[in-house]
Amino acid sequence: MGSMAHRSVLMLCGEFMEAYETIVPLYVLQAFGVSVHCVSPGRKTGDKCIMAAHDLLGLEIYTELVVDHLTLNANFDDVIPDQYDAIIIPGGRFTELLSADEKCVSLVARFAELKKLIFTSCHSQLFLAAAGLLTGGMKCTAFESMKPLIEISGGAWWQQPGVQTLFDITDCVKDGNFVSTMGWPTLGHSLKVLFESLGSKISSSKENHQPSLLFLIGDCVEDYSINVPFKAFQALGCKVDAVTPTKKRGEKCATIVHDLEDGRQLPTEKFGHNFYVTVAWDDVCVDDYDCIVVPGGRSPELLVMNPKAVELVRTFVEKGKFVAAIGMGNWLLAATGALKKRCASSYGTKVAMKVAGGEIVESERCVTDDKLITAASTSDLPAFLYALSTALGLSVVF
Protein backbone atom coordinates (compact mmCIF):
# COMPACT_ATOMS: atom_id res chain seq x y z
CA MET A 1 0.00 0.00 0.00
CA GLY A 2 1.03 3.62 -0.49
CA SER A 3 2.40 5.39 2.55
CA MET A 4 1.44 8.76 3.98
CA ALA A 5 4.33 11.19 4.21
CA HIS A 6 5.53 13.78 6.67
CA ARG A 7 6.76 16.24 4.07
CA SER A 8 5.74 19.82 3.42
CA VAL A 9 6.18 21.78 0.21
CA LEU A 10 5.55 25.44 -0.56
CA MET A 11 4.22 26.39 -3.99
CA LEU A 12 4.74 30.01 -5.04
CA CYS A 13 1.81 31.08 -7.23
CA GLY A 14 0.61 34.06 -9.23
CA GLU A 15 -1.67 35.15 -12.05
CA PHE A 16 -1.27 33.26 -15.33
CA MET A 17 0.92 30.54 -13.88
CA GLU A 18 1.16 27.51 -16.16
CA ALA A 19 -1.77 25.27 -15.23
CA TYR A 20 -0.17 21.92 -16.00
CA GLU A 21 3.06 22.80 -14.14
CA THR A 22 0.90 23.75 -11.15
CA ILE A 23 -1.80 21.09 -10.99
CA VAL A 24 0.27 18.01 -11.82
CA PRO A 25 2.84 18.34 -8.99
CA LEU A 26 0.16 19.67 -6.62
CA TYR A 27 -2.18 16.70 -7.05
CA VAL A 28 0.56 14.08 -7.27
CA LEU A 29 2.25 15.24 -4.07
CA GLN A 30 -1.09 15.47 -2.27
CA ALA A 31 -1.92 11.93 -3.40
CA PHE A 32 0.91 10.57 -1.27
CA GLY A 33 0.34 12.71 1.78
CA VAL A 34 2.72 15.58 1.10
CA SER A 35 1.32 18.83 2.45
CA VAL A 36 1.40 21.56 -0.22
CA HIS A 37 0.77 25.19 0.70
CA CYS A 38 -0.10 27.42 -2.27
CA VAL A 39 0.64 31.10 -1.63
CA SER A 40 0.92 34.37 -3.51
CA PRO A 41 2.11 37.78 -2.26
CA GLY A 42 -0.68 40.18 -1.35
CA ARG A 43 -3.24 37.39 -1.25
CA LYS A 44 -4.68 35.23 1.47
CA THR A 45 -6.25 31.81 1.95
CA GLY A 46 -9.30 31.44 -0.30
CA ASP A 47 -8.16 33.96 -2.90
CA LYS A 48 -7.83 32.74 -6.48
CA CYS A 49 -5.09 32.89 -9.09
CA ILE A 50 -5.85 32.50 -12.80
CA MET A 51 -4.01 29.68 -14.55
CA ALA A 52 -3.10 29.41 -18.23
CA ALA A 53 -2.11 26.63 -20.60
CA HIS A 54 0.97 27.17 -22.75
CA ASP A 55 1.12 24.98 -25.84
CA LEU A 56 2.31 24.99 -29.45
CA LEU A 57 -0.76 25.57 -31.60
CA GLY A 58 0.76 26.15 -35.02
CA LEU A 59 2.47 29.50 -34.43
CA GLU A 60 6.22 30.02 -34.18
CA ILE A 61 5.99 30.23 -30.39
CA TYR A 62 3.60 28.86 -27.79
CA THR A 63 0.07 30.21 -27.35
CA GLU A 64 -1.38 31.14 -23.96
CA LEU A 65 -4.91 29.96 -23.19
CA VAL A 66 -6.68 31.03 -19.98
CA VAL A 67 -8.10 27.81 -18.53
CA ASP A 68 -9.19 28.03 -14.89
CA HIS A 69 -8.06 29.15 -11.46
CA LEU A 70 -6.34 27.83 -8.34
CA THR A 71 -7.67 28.61 -4.87
CA LEU A 72 -4.85 29.47 -2.48
CA ASN A 73 -4.77 27.47 0.75
CA ALA A 74 -2.28 29.49 2.82
CA ASN A 75 -1.17 33.07 3.47
CA PHE A 76 2.09 34.35 1.96
CA ASP A 77 2.88 36.48 5.02
CA ASP A 78 2.64 33.44 7.30
CA VAL A 79 5.30 31.42 5.45
CA ILE A 80 8.25 30.21 7.54
CA PRO A 81 10.76 28.55 5.15
CA ASP A 82 12.27 26.42 7.92
CA GLN A 83 8.98 24.50 8.10
CA TYR A 84 9.14 23.26 4.50
CA ASP A 85 11.22 20.65 2.71
CA ALA A 86 11.02 22.32 -0.72
CA ILE A 87 9.64 25.18 -2.76
CA ILE A 88 8.06 24.64 -6.18
CA ILE A 89 7.72 27.55 -8.59
CA PRO A 90 5.68 26.74 -11.72
CA GLY A 91 6.29 28.53 -14.99
CA GLY A 92 4.06 31.17 -16.50
CA ARG A 93 3.94 34.93 -16.90
CA PHE A 94 3.57 35.58 -13.18
CA THR A 95 7.28 34.88 -12.88
CA GLU A 96 8.07 38.09 -14.77
CA LEU A 97 6.18 40.11 -12.18
CA LEU A 98 7.10 38.32 -8.97
CA SER A 99 10.80 37.84 -9.78
CA ALA A 100 11.01 41.63 -9.32
CA ASP A 101 9.20 41.43 -5.96
CA GLU A 102 11.72 41.74 -3.12
CA LYS A 103 9.70 39.57 -0.74
CA CYS A 104 9.48 36.72 -3.26
CA VAL A 105 13.15 36.91 -4.20
CA SER A 106 14.14 36.95 -0.51
CA LEU A 107 11.90 33.94 0.09
CA VAL A 108 13.64 31.93 -2.64
CA ALA A 109 17.05 33.05 -1.40
CA ARG A 110 16.15 31.89 2.12
CA PHE A 111 15.23 28.42 0.85
CA ALA A 112 18.64 28.27 -0.84
CA GLU A 113 20.40 29.44 2.34
CA LEU A 114 18.67 26.65 4.27
CA LYS A 115 19.75 24.09 1.62
CA LYS A 116 16.10 23.32 0.88
CA LEU A 117 15.07 21.87 -2.47
CA ILE A 118 14.15 24.50 -5.08
CA PHE A 119 12.17 23.21 -8.08
CA THR A 120 11.81 25.55 -11.06
CA SER A 121 10.12 25.08 -14.42
CA CYS A 122 10.06 26.78 -17.82
CA HIS A 123 10.42 30.51 -16.93
CA SER A 124 10.51 30.42 -13.13
CA GLN A 125 14.31 30.18 -13.23
CA LEU A 126 13.97 33.99 -13.31
CA PHE A 127 13.83 33.76 -9.51
CA LEU A 128 17.22 32.02 -9.42
CA ALA A 129 18.73 34.81 -11.49
CA ALA A 130 17.06 37.53 -9.40
CA ALA A 131 18.35 35.96 -6.16
CA GLY A 132 21.89 35.61 -7.52
CA LEU A 133 21.80 31.82 -7.19
CA LEU A 134 23.14 30.93 -10.64
CA THR A 135 26.64 32.34 -10.13
CA GLY A 136 29.51 29.91 -10.13
CA GLY A 137 28.35 27.83 -13.08
CA MET A 138 25.33 26.10 -11.61
CA LYS A 139 23.81 23.73 -14.19
CA CYS A 140 20.35 24.90 -15.15
CA THR A 141 17.78 24.31 -17.87
CA ALA A 142 14.58 26.13 -18.80
CA PHE A 143 12.50 27.11 -21.81
CA GLU A 144 15.13 27.84 -24.44
CA SER A 145 14.45 31.59 -24.54
CA MET A 146 15.88 31.67 -21.00
CA LYS A 147 19.35 30.50 -22.12
CA PRO A 148 20.92 33.99 -22.50
CA LEU A 149 19.64 35.12 -19.10
CA ILE A 150 20.91 31.99 -17.37
CA GLU A 151 24.35 32.35 -18.92
CA ILE A 152 24.55 36.11 -18.22
CA SER A 153 23.65 35.33 -14.59
CA GLY A 154 26.61 32.96 -14.28
CA GLY A 155 24.79 29.68 -14.78
CA ALA A 156 25.85 26.80 -17.03
CA TRP A 157 23.12 26.14 -19.60
CA TRP A 158 22.11 22.47 -19.85
CA GLN A 159 19.98 21.10 -22.65
CA GLN A 160 18.83 17.52 -23.14
CA PRO A 161 20.69 16.01 -26.09
CA GLY A 162 19.12 14.03 -28.93
CA VAL A 163 15.68 15.66 -28.88
CA GLN A 164 13.88 15.12 -32.19
CA THR A 165 10.20 15.04 -31.18
CA LEU A 166 8.04 16.07 -28.22
CA PHE A 167 8.18 12.46 -26.98
CA ASP A 168 11.95 12.85 -26.56
CA ILE A 169 11.64 15.79 -24.13
CA THR A 170 11.75 13.89 -20.86
CA ASP A 171 14.70 15.04 -18.77
CA CYS A 172 15.51 17.65 -16.15
CA VAL A 173 18.73 18.61 -14.42
CA LYS A 174 19.63 18.59 -10.73
CA ASP A 175 22.57 20.53 -9.34
CA GLY A 176 22.83 20.30 -5.57
CA ASN A 177 19.47 21.25 -4.10
CA PHE A 178 18.26 22.87 -7.35
CA VAL A 179 16.05 21.03 -9.86
CA SER A 180 15.23 22.79 -13.12
CA THR A 181 13.10 21.67 -16.06
CA MET A 182 12.27 23.12 -19.46
CA GLY A 183 8.54 22.79 -18.81
CA TRP A 184 5.57 20.47 -18.59
CA PRO A 185 6.68 17.84 -21.18
CA THR A 186 9.30 16.63 -18.68
CA LEU A 187 6.97 16.24 -15.70
CA GLY A 188 6.99 12.43 -15.66
CA HIS A 189 10.74 12.26 -15.03
CA SER A 190 11.05 15.49 -13.06
CA LEU A 191 8.37 14.32 -10.61
CA LYS A 192 10.43 11.16 -10.11
CA VAL A 193 13.45 13.34 -9.33
CA LEU A 194 11.30 15.42 -6.99
CA PHE A 195 10.14 12.31 -5.12
CA GLU A 196 13.72 11.06 -4.80
CA SER A 197 14.93 14.48 -3.64
CA LEU A 198 12.29 14.47 -0.90
CA GLY A 199 13.63 11.13 0.31
CA SER A 200 10.97 8.79 -1.03
CA LYS A 201 11.32 5.15 -1.97
CA ILE A 202 9.01 3.89 -4.72
CA SER A 203 8.46 0.13 -4.83
CA SER A 204 6.12 -2.53 -6.17
CA SER A 205 4.67 -5.44 -4.22
CA LYS A 206 5.20 -7.65 -7.27
CA GLU A 207 8.85 -8.60 -7.61
CA ASN A 208 10.41 -7.72 -10.97
CA HIS A 209 7.12 -6.27 -12.23
CA GLN A 210 6.15 -2.66 -12.68
CA PRO A 211 2.48 -2.09 -13.52
CA SER A 212 1.48 -0.96 -17.00
CA LEU A 213 -1.51 1.27 -17.73
CA LEU A 214 -3.41 2.07 -20.92
CA PHE A 215 -5.35 5.35 -21.11
CA LEU A 216 -8.29 5.33 -23.52
CA ILE A 217 -8.91 8.85 -24.80
CA GLY A 218 -10.32 10.92 -27.66
CA ASP A 219 -10.78 14.55 -28.60
CA CYS A 220 -12.12 16.72 -25.76
CA VAL A 221 -10.68 14.52 -23.03
CA GLU A 222 -10.48 16.46 -19.77
CA ASP A 223 -6.97 17.91 -19.51
CA TYR A 224 -6.14 17.16 -15.88
CA SER A 225 -7.82 13.74 -15.79
CA ILE A 226 -5.44 12.49 -18.50
CA ASN A 227 -2.33 14.53 -17.77
CA VAL A 228 -2.21 14.16 -13.98
CA PRO A 229 -2.45 10.33 -13.74
CA PHE A 230 -0.41 9.81 -16.92
CA LYS A 231 2.54 11.80 -15.56
CA ALA A 232 2.05 10.44 -12.03
CA PHE A 233 2.39 6.82 -13.09
CA GLN A 234 5.35 7.69 -15.30
CA ALA A 235 6.99 9.14 -12.18
CA LEU A 236 6.22 5.91 -10.29
CA GLY A 237 8.14 3.94 -12.93
CA CYS A 238 5.17 2.41 -14.74
CA LYS A 239 4.73 1.81 -18.44
CA VAL A 240 1.97 4.17 -19.59
CA ASP A 241 0.36 4.53 -23.00
CA ALA A 242 -2.51 6.55 -24.44
CA VAL A 243 -4.59 5.27 -27.35
CA THR A 244 -7.63 6.33 -29.36
CA PRO A 245 -9.40 4.35 -32.10
CA THR A 246 -9.07 6.98 -34.83
CA LYS A 247 -5.55 8.40 -34.46
CA LYS A 248 -1.99 7.24 -34.96
CA ARG A 249 0.94 7.49 -32.60
CA GLY A 250 2.08 11.09 -32.36
CA GLU A 251 -1.24 12.61 -33.39
CA LYS A 252 -2.97 15.09 -31.10
CA CYS A 253 -6.10 14.86 -29.02
CA ALA A 254 -7.55 18.20 -28.01
CA THR A 255 -8.22 18.53 -24.28
CA ILE A 256 -10.69 20.63 -22.33
CA VAL A 257 -10.75 22.18 -18.87
CA HIS A 258 -13.94 22.84 -16.91
CA ASP A 259 -13.80 26.09 -14.95
CA LEU A 260 -16.61 26.68 -12.46
CA GLU A 261 -17.05 30.44 -12.47
CA ASP A 262 -18.87 32.32 -9.73
CA GLY A 263 -22.65 32.33 -10.08
CA ARG A 264 -22.90 29.53 -12.67
CA GLN A 265 -24.64 26.17 -12.27
CA LEU A 266 -22.17 24.43 -14.57
CA PRO A 267 -18.52 25.04 -15.41
CA THR A 268 -17.38 26.84 -18.52
CA GLU A 269 -15.56 24.60 -21.00
CA LYS A 270 -12.20 25.85 -22.29
CA PHE A 271 -9.48 24.29 -24.42
CA GLY A 272 -6.42 22.99 -22.55
CA HIS A 273 -3.13 21.41 -23.62
CA ASN A 274 -2.97 19.04 -26.56
CA PHE A 275 -2.27 15.44 -25.64
CA TYR A 276 -0.29 13.16 -27.93
CA VAL A 277 -1.32 9.57 -28.61
CA THR A 278 1.59 7.27 -27.69
CA VAL A 279 0.56 3.99 -29.35
CA ALA A 280 -1.40 3.05 -32.47
CA TRP A 281 -4.70 1.25 -32.00
CA ASP A 282 -3.62 -1.86 -33.90
CA ASP A 283 -0.48 -2.16 -31.77
CA VAL A 284 -2.40 -2.49 -28.49
CA CYS A 285 -2.39 -5.91 -26.85
CA VAL A 286 -4.56 -6.14 -23.73
CA ASP A 287 -2.23 -8.73 -22.19
CA ASP A 288 0.54 -6.11 -22.12
CA TYR A 289 -1.34 -3.98 -19.59
CA ASP A 290 -2.55 -4.37 -16.02
CA CYS A 291 -5.12 -1.61 -16.12
CA ILE A 292 -7.21 0.54 -18.45
CA VAL A 293 -8.07 4.10 -17.42
CA VAL A 294 -10.89 6.12 -19.00
CA PRO A 295 -10.45 9.83 -18.17
CA GLY A 296 -13.33 12.29 -18.11
CA GLY A 297 -14.35 15.18 -20.30
CA ARG A 298 -16.47 14.73 -23.40
CA SER A 299 -14.28 12.09 -25.04
CA PRO A 300 -16.24 9.23 -23.34
CA GLU A 301 -19.30 10.36 -25.32
CA LEU A 302 -17.25 9.98 -28.48
CA LEU A 303 -15.80 6.63 -27.45
CA VAL A 304 -19.10 5.08 -26.40
CA MET A 305 -20.24 5.43 -30.01
CA ASN A 306 -17.23 3.45 -31.22
CA PRO A 307 -17.70 -0.35 -30.96
CA LYS A 308 -13.93 -0.90 -30.89
CA ALA A 309 -13.53 1.31 -27.81
CA VAL A 310 -16.41 -0.40 -25.98
CA GLU A 311 -15.01 -3.83 -26.81
CA LEU A 312 -11.54 -2.88 -25.60
CA VAL A 313 -12.87 -1.95 -22.16
CA ARG A 314 -15.03 -5.07 -22.09
CA THR A 315 -11.97 -7.21 -22.84
CA PHE A 316 -10.10 -5.72 -19.87
CA VAL A 317 -13.10 -6.56 -17.67
CA GLU A 318 -13.40 -10.12 -18.97
CA LYS A 319 -9.69 -10.76 -18.44
CA GLY A 320 -9.94 -9.68 -14.79
CA LYS A 321 -7.73 -6.64 -15.16
CA PHE A 322 -8.07 -3.34 -13.32
CA VAL A 323 -10.52 -0.85 -14.80
CA ALA A 324 -10.57 2.79 -13.71
CA ALA A 325 -12.55 5.87 -14.67
CA ILE A 326 -12.76 9.54 -13.75
CA GLY A 327 -15.94 11.61 -14.00
CA MET A 328 -17.63 11.12 -17.37
CA GLY A 329 -15.36 8.13 -18.00
CA ASN A 330 -18.05 6.13 -16.19
CA TRP A 331 -20.29 6.75 -19.23
CA LEU A 332 -18.14 4.39 -21.27
CA LEU A 333 -17.85 1.87 -18.45
CA ALA A 334 -21.64 1.74 -18.18
CA ALA A 335 -21.86 0.54 -21.78
CA THR A 336 -19.57 -2.40 -21.04
CA GLY A 337 -21.35 -3.76 -17.97
CA ALA A 338 -18.37 -2.90 -15.79
CA LEU A 339 -20.35 -0.78 -13.32
CA LYS A 340 -22.37 -3.45 -11.48
CA LYS A 341 -20.44 -2.54 -8.32
CA ARG A 342 -19.96 0.28 -5.83
CA CYS A 343 -18.90 3.46 -7.67
CA ALA A 344 -18.20 7.14 -7.26
CA SER A 345 -20.14 9.40 -9.59
CA SER A 346 -20.31 12.94 -10.87
CA TYR A 347 -23.68 14.55 -11.61
CA GLY A 348 -23.20 13.82 -15.32
CA THR A 349 -23.08 10.03 -14.95
CA LYS A 350 -25.56 9.28 -12.16
CA VAL A 351 -28.39 8.20 -14.46
CA ALA A 352 -26.10 6.07 -16.63
CA MET A 353 -24.62 4.38 -13.56
CA LYS A 354 -28.01 3.64 -12.01
CA VAL A 355 -29.47 2.07 -15.13
CA ALA A 356 -26.22 0.11 -15.61
CA GLY A 357 -26.70 -1.48 -12.19
CA GLY A 358 -24.06 0.39 -10.25
CA GLU A 359 -24.36 1.36 -6.59
CA ILE A 360 -23.47 5.03 -6.29
CA VAL A 361 -21.60 5.86 -3.09
CA GLU A 362 -22.54 9.48 -2.40
CA SER A 363 -20.31 9.79 0.67
CA GLU A 364 -17.07 8.98 -1.18
CA ARG A 365 -15.45 10.83 -4.05
CA CYS A 366 -13.21 7.90 -5.01
CA VAL A 367 -14.31 4.29 -4.59
CA THR A 368 -12.43 1.00 -4.99
CA ASP A 369 -14.55 -2.15 -5.41
CA ASP A 370 -12.45 -5.19 -6.23
CA LYS A 371 -10.70 -4.23 -9.50
CA LEU A 372 -12.89 -1.22 -10.29
CA ILE A 373 -11.62 2.23 -9.25
CA THR A 374 -13.80 5.26 -9.91
CA ALA A 375 -13.45 8.96 -9.07
CA ALA A 376 -16.22 11.54 -9.26
CA SER A 377 -14.28 14.48 -10.72
CA THR A 378 -10.87 15.99 -11.40
CA SER A 379 -10.79 17.52 -7.91
CA ASP A 380 -10.70 13.94 -6.61
CA LEU A 381 -7.53 13.07 -8.53
CA PRO A 382 -5.28 12.93 -5.41
CA ALA A 383 -7.55 10.27 -3.88
CA PHE A 384 -7.79 8.51 -7.25
CA LEU A 385 -4.01 8.34 -7.67
CA TYR A 386 -3.55 6.94 -4.19
CA ALA A 387 -6.33 4.36 -4.63
CA LEU A 388 -5.17 3.17 -8.04
CA SER A 389 -1.48 3.02 -7.11
CA THR A 390 -2.38 1.05 -3.98
CA ALA A 391 -4.56 -1.35 -5.99
CA LEU A 392 -1.67 -1.91 -8.40
CA GLY A 393 0.68 -2.72 -5.52
CA LEU A 394 2.76 0.47 -5.67
CA SER A 395 4.17 2.06 -2.56
CA VAL A 396 5.64 5.52 -1.95
CA VAL A 397 7.46 5.64 1.38
CA PHE A 398 9.15 8.73 2.84
N, C-alpha and C positions, 0 to 999 in steps of 0.2 A: 504494500500500500504506500501511497505518497505520504510524505511526512511534513507536518507543519513546522515552519521555521521561526527563528527568533532573529529576524533581520529587518532593518528599517532602511528605506530608501527615500530620498527627497527628489521630487521631480519639479524642475523650474519651468514654469509655463508662461504663456503670453498669447496675445491675439495673433491669429493666423499661424499658429504652430502646426507642423505637419501632422495630420491626423493619424496616419499609420504609424509614424515614429513615436507617437504618444500612446495610442491605445494598445498596440501590440505588447510593448514591455509592461505597461500598466496592468493589463489583464493577466498576462502570463505570470508575472511576479505575484500578483494577488492570488492566483490559483494555488500557489504552493506556500501560502501563508506569509509572504513577505509584506510588511506594512509599507504602503507607498503614500506619502503625503504630497499632494499637488498644490503648489503655491504660486502666487504671482504678486509682484510688488504693487502696493496700493489697493490690493483686493483682499477680501476676507472669505472665510468659509461660506460656501453657498453661492458665491459669485460665479459667473460663467466666463469662459474664454472661447472665442470662436476658433474652430479648427479648419484647416484647408488640406486638400489633396493636391500633391504635386506629381504630375505624370506627363510623359511624352505623348502628345496627342496630334502629331503630324507637323508641328512647327519646329523651328531650329533649336528651340529651348523648351523646357518644361512649361506646362500651363498650370495655373493655380485655379482650383475649384473650391469654393466655400462649401463645406459639407455639413458640419454640425457643431456642437459645442461640448466642452468639458466643464463639469461643475467642480470647482475647487473644494477640497476637503480639509484644508488647514490654512492658517494665517501666516503670511510671509514674515510679519514682525515677530512671531513667536518661535521662529526657527532657531534651534541651537545645533550647529553642525556636529558637535561632539556626540549627539544622540543618534546619528545616522551612520550607516556603513558605506553609503555611496550617494552620489548625486547624478541624476540623469537629466540631460538637457536635449530635448528633441530639436530637430531642425525646423525651419520655417522663418517667415519674415520677422517674427517677434525678436529674433536674435539680433537684428540690426538695431532695434530700439534699445533693448535691455543690455546689450553689451556696452552701451555708453552710460548705463546707470551705475553709479558708484556703489550702491548697496549690493547690486547683483554681482558686480565684479569682485567686490570684497568677499562676498559669500563664496564664490568659486575659489578665490585665493585661499580662503580659510580651509576649505576642504583639502586643497593641495598641501597646505602647511601641516594638516593633521594626518597626511598620508592616506586619506580616504580615496576610494575609487571615484574617478570622474569619467563619465560616459557621455561622449559627444557624437553628434550625427549630422551629416550633410553640411549645414552652415553654422551650427552652434559652436564650432571650433573658434568662432569669433571671440568667445569668452576667454579661451586660452590665450589668444593674442592680447586681448585687453588687459588680462591679469599678468602678463609678462611670463607666462609659464612655458612658452615654446623655446626660449633661449637655451643655447647649449646643444642644439641639434636633436631635440626630441623628435622621434619618429611620429608622424601624424598623417592621416588621410582625411579626405572630406570630398564634397562635390568639387569637381575639377576646377571650377572657377575660383576656388579658394586657394589654389596652389601658390600664386604669387604672394598672397598675404601671409601664408604659413612660412614661406621661405624668407620673406622680408623680416618676419618676427623672430627669425633664428631657428625655426623648426626644420626638420629633414623630411621633405615630401616623400610619402610612400604611396605607391599605386600598385594594385594587384596586377601581376603580369598575365599575359595570355588571354585577356578578355576579348571575345569575339561577338558574343550575344549576351542578352540580358540574363540568360540562365547561368552564364559564367561569373556574374558578379555575385560573389558569395562571401568574400573575406573582409576582415577588419584587421586593425593593427593594435597591439598592446605594447606600451612602453612604460614600464614601472606601474604606477597606479592610474595610468591614463589609457582609456580605450577609445579609439576613434573609428568611425565608419563613414563611408561615402553616402549612405542613405538607406532607405527602407529595403532595397533589394537584398541587402546583406543580413537582414534581421535573423534569419534562421541560425547562421553561424555566430553572429555577434551576441545573440541571446545565450548561446552555449558558453561563450567566453565570459559573459556577465555572470551566469550561474557559477562557473568555476571560480571566478574572481571573488564571489561572495562566499566561497568555501563549500559549495554543494558537491554532493556525490550523486550522480545519476546512475541507476542500475535497473536491471530487469530480473524478474523472478524466474524467468526461463533461461537457463544456461545456454550461452552461445546463440541466443535468438533475440533480435530486436524486432518489435512489432512493425508491421507495415500497414499503411492506411491508404485507401482510395477515396478521393473526394469527387462526388458526382455533381457537376455544375452545369450551368448554361448562362446565356446572356441575362443580365439583371439579377445575378446572384448578389446577396447582401455582402457588402465589402468586408466588414469585420468578421462575419460568421464563416467566411472562407479564409481570409488572411490571418486572423488570430490563431485558430487551431492549426492551420497549415504550417506556419512559422514555429509555433510552439512545439509541435511534434518533430519538426526538423531539429530544433534545439535539443530535444531529448534523445536524438540519435536514431530516430525512426526513418524508414523509407516512406516517403509520402509522394503521391501522385495525384493529379487532377485530370479528369477526363470529361468529355461531353460528346454526345453521339454524332454531332454534325461538324466538328472541327478537328483539325490536325494538330499535332504537337507544334507548339510555338505560336499558334493563333490565339487571338485575344477573346476573352469574354468581358463584356462590359459589366461593371458592378454598380450597385446603388447603395446609398446610405439613407436611412430614415431618421429625420431630425424632428423631434416633437417640439414645436414652437409654442410659446405661451398662448393660451386661449383657444387652441385647436383640439378637436376630438381625436384626430389622427395625425401622424407625422407627415411632414413634407418629404417627398422623395427627390433625392439629388444624385447625380452621377458621382461615383467614387473613382478609385484607381482601376485601371485595367488589370485583369488577371490572365496569366498565360497558361494555356493547356500544356501539361507536361508529358502526356502519353496519348498516342493515337488509339481510337476506339478498338480497332481490330487487334491491337497489341496487348489488350487487357486480358489477363488470365485470373479468374477469381481465386484460384488456389495460391496465387502469389501474394495474397493480402489477408490480413487478419480481421480487417474491419472496413466497412463502407460508411462514409459520412455524407449526409445530405444537408448542406447549409441552407439557410433561409433566403429571404428575398422573393422575387417573382419567378426565379428560374424553376422552382418546383412545379409551377403551373405549366411551364413549357415542357418540362421533362415528363409530366404525367400523361401528356398527349403523345409521347413517343414510346411505342411498345418495347423497343430495345432497352430503354432506360428502366422501365417498370420490371422487365424480365431480369435485368442485371441485379436490381435490389432483391427480387424474389430469390434469385440463385444464392445470394449471400445468406438469406434467411434459411433456405432449405439445407445449406451446407453447415449450418450451426455456427456461423461466424458472427462477430459483433456487428450490430447495426446501430447507427447513431444519427440523430437529426436535431436541427436547431430551428425553432420558429416554424415558418411555413414549410420547412423540410418534411414535417409530419404529413403534409398533403400527399406527397409521393409515397410515403410509407403506408398510408391508409389504403392506397390502391393495390398494395402488394399483400395485404393481410398481415402485415408485421405488427400492427398496433393492438392486438388482442391481449394487452397487458396494461400494467400501470404506466402512465405517461404524464409528462409535463406538457402544457399546452399554452399557446398564445391565443388571443381572441380570434385570430384569423383561421384557426384550425379546429376549434372546439366542435363544430358540427360534424366535420369530416371524421374526427376521432371518435365521436359518439356513435355515428352510424357504422364505423368500421369495427366497433366492439371494444374500443379501448376504455380503460378506467382513468379518467382525468383526475390527477392529484392536485387540487387547488392550492394546498398548503405548501407545496414544494415547487421551486422554479427549475430544478433539474432532478430527474428521477432515473434511477437505475433499476431495471427489472430483468434479472437474468442477463441476457446478452443484448438487451435493448437499453440505450441511453438516450434520453430526450431532454432538451432544454427549451424553455418557453420563449426566450428572446436573446438578443445579443448582449443585453446587460447581465445575462446569466452565464456568460462565457467563462468567467473564472471557476464557477462551480462545475460547469461542463468539462473543462479541461482537467480538473482534479478527478472528477468521476470517471472520465474515459481513460485517463492515464492509469488510474488505480485498477480499473477493470482489465486493462491490457497488461497488468503486472509491472508497471513502471513505478519507480520510487525516486523521489528527490529528497535527499537528506542533507541538512545543514549542520 
